[in-house]
Amino acid sequence: MADQEHGRREVSDATVVAVTGDLTREDVDAIVNAANERLEHGGGVAAAIVRAGGPAIQEESDRWVEEHGALEPGTAAVTSGGDLSARWVVHVAGPVYDRHDADENERLLRTAVRAALDAAASEGARSVALPAISAGVYGYPPEEATAVIASEVVSWLGDHTAEPVQEVRLIGIDDATARDFASGLERA
């Protein structure tokens, strides 16, 4: 099944597209995982990625935590994509919504998006797919989270015109989330 597109925006020489789709089936160089700090992929987006990509992703995540410790805000861990079509999985931990005030939630979410794009670019990824980080079990209201993510992607692409990233796909698990991403893209 093809992704359903809800919005598109050109930024410098790159394209940002908001779609309804399955993150694990995206034909991109890197997908972003909305991870927890211990990279324990037991639920939500993380569990779906490991189910689709196989045990190598969890094994590599465990090694990353052994070597580096917990995944801190603003840090990204990169593993292979295992059996996914994506070559890399970039793991970032977004904010747990009820632990912070609105300004801190936004700052932490923007930091996670920047870390993900920086890591994908440093691996040489030309295409990246991002989910609605923190909008699931972490409780960030989807309309707010998608607006922040879309805005930060547009900002990052505008500031990083020399980077290899040419396409960023904002993946909504359902039409409502994809429409929120498209709305955020229009306002960015």
C-alpha positions in Angstrom: 0.0 0.0 0.0 1.4 3.4 -1.0 1.7 6.2 1.5 -1.1 8.8 1.3 0.4 12.3 1.0 -1.1 15.2 3.0 1.4 18.0 2.5 4.7 18.9 0.9 7.1 21.7 1.2 10.4 22.6 -0.5 13.2 23.9 1.7 16.4 24.9 -0.1 17.2 21.9 -2.2 15.3 19.5 0.0 11.7 18.3 0.2 9.6 17.6 3.3 6.5 15.4 2.9 3.8 14.6 5.4 2.2 11.2 4.8 0.1 8.5 6.4 2.2 5.4 6.4 4.1 2.6 8.2 7.4 3.9 9.4 8.9 0.4 9.1 8.1 0.2 5.4 9.5 3.5 4.3 11.9 3.3 1.4 14.5 5.8 3.0 18.1 5.6 4.1 17.2 6.2 7.8 14.2 6.0 10.0 13.9 7.7 13.3 12.8 5.7 16.4 11.0 7.5 19.2 13.0 5.6 21.8 13.3 5.5 25.6 16.5 6.4 27.4 17.6 2.7 27.8 16.8 1.8 24.2 14.5 -1.0 25.4 12.2 -1.4 22.4 9.2 -3.0 24.1 6.3 -0.9 23.0 5.0 1.6 20.5 7.1 2.7 17.5 10.2 1.1 18.9 8.6 -2.4 19.2 7.2 -2.1 15.7 10.7 -1.3 14.4 12.3 -4.3 16.1 9.5 -6.6 15.0 10.0 -5.5 11.4 13.8 -5.2 11.5 14.6 -8.2 13.6 16.7 -8.8 16.7 19.8 -7.1 15.4 18.3 -3.7 16.2 17.8 -4.5 19.8 21.2 -6.2 20.1 23.0 -3.2 18.7 20.9 -0.9 20.9 21.9 -2.9 24.0 25.6 -2.6 23.0 25.2 1.1 22.4 23.8 1.6 26.0 26.6 -0.6 27.4 29.2 1.6 25.7 27.6 5.0 26.1 25.0 4.8 28.9 21.5 6.1 28.8 20.3 8.0 25.7 20.4 11.6 26.9 18.3 14.5 25.4 20.0 15.8 22.3 21.9 12.6 21.7 21.1 10.1 19.0 22.1 6.4 18.8 22.5 4.9 15.4 22.0 1.2 14.7 21.7 -0.8 11.5 18.2 -1.2 10.0 18.4 -5.0 10.4 15.9 -6.5 8.0 14.3 -3.1 7.2 14.7 -1.4 3.8 16.2 1.5 5.7 19.9 1.2 6.2 20.0 2.9 9.6 17.7 3.4 12.6 18.4 6.7 14.4 17.1 6.4 18.0 16.2 9.6 20.0 14.4 10.1 23.3 11.8 12.8 23.2 10.3 14.4 26.3 7.7 12.8 28.5 5.1 15.5 28.3 3.9 15.6 31.9 7.4 16.0 33.4 8.1 19.5 32.0 6.4 22.8 31.3 5.4 23.7 27.7 8.6 25.6 26.9 10.8 22.8 28.1 8.8 20.2 26.3 9.2 22.1 23.0 12.9 22.7 23.6 13.5 19.0 24.3 11.5 17.9 21.3 13.4 20.3 19.0 16.7 19.0 20.5 15.6 15.4 19.7 14.7 16.3 16.1 18.0 18.1 15.5 19.9 15.2 17.0 18.1 12.7 14.7 18.8 14.8 11.6 22.4 15.5 12.6 23.0 11.8 13.1 21.3 10.8 9.9 23.3 13.4 7.9 26.6 12.2 9.5 25.9 8.7 8.3 25.3 10.1 4.8 21.6 9.6 4.7 19.9 11.3 1.8 16.3 10.4 3.0 15.0 10.3 6.5 11.5 9.3 7.9 10.4 10.6 11.3 7.3 9.6 13.3 5.5 11.9 15.8 8.1 11.7 18.5 6.7 11.8 22.0 3.1 11.9 20.8 2.4 8.3 21.8 2.9 6.9 25.3 5.0 10.0 26.2 1.8 12.0 26.1 2.7 15.0 24.0 -0.5 16.2 22.3 -0.2 15.1 18.7 -1.2 18.4 17.2 1.5 20.2 19.2 4.2 17.6 18.7 3.8 17.4 15.0 3.9 21.2 14.7 7.1 21.4 16.6 8.7 18.5 14.7 7.7 20.0 11.3 9.0 23.4 12.3 12.3 22.0 13.4 12.7 19.9 10.3 12.2 23.0 8.1 14.6 25.1 10.3 17.2 22.4 10.2 17.0 21.9 6.5 17.3 25.7 6.0 20.4 25.8 8.2 22.1 22.7 6.7 21.9 23.2 3.0 25.3 21.4 2.5 24.2 18.2 4.2 23.3 15.1 2.2 19.7 15.0 3.4 17.4 15.7 0.4 14.1 14.4 1.7 12.4 14.2 5.1 9.2 12.2 5.4 7.0 13.0 8.3 5.1 9.8 9.0 1.7 9.8 10.6 0.5 6.4 11.8 -3.0 7.5 10.8 -4.6 10.3 8.7 -5.2 12.6 11.6 -1.5 12.6 12.6 -0.4 13.0 9.0 -2.8 16.0 8.6 -1.4 17.5 11.8 2.1 17.1 10.3 0.9 18.8 7.1 -0.7 21.6 9.1 2.6 22.1 11.0 4.4 22.2 7.7 2.2 24.9 6.4 2.8 27.0 9.5 6.6 26.4 9.7 
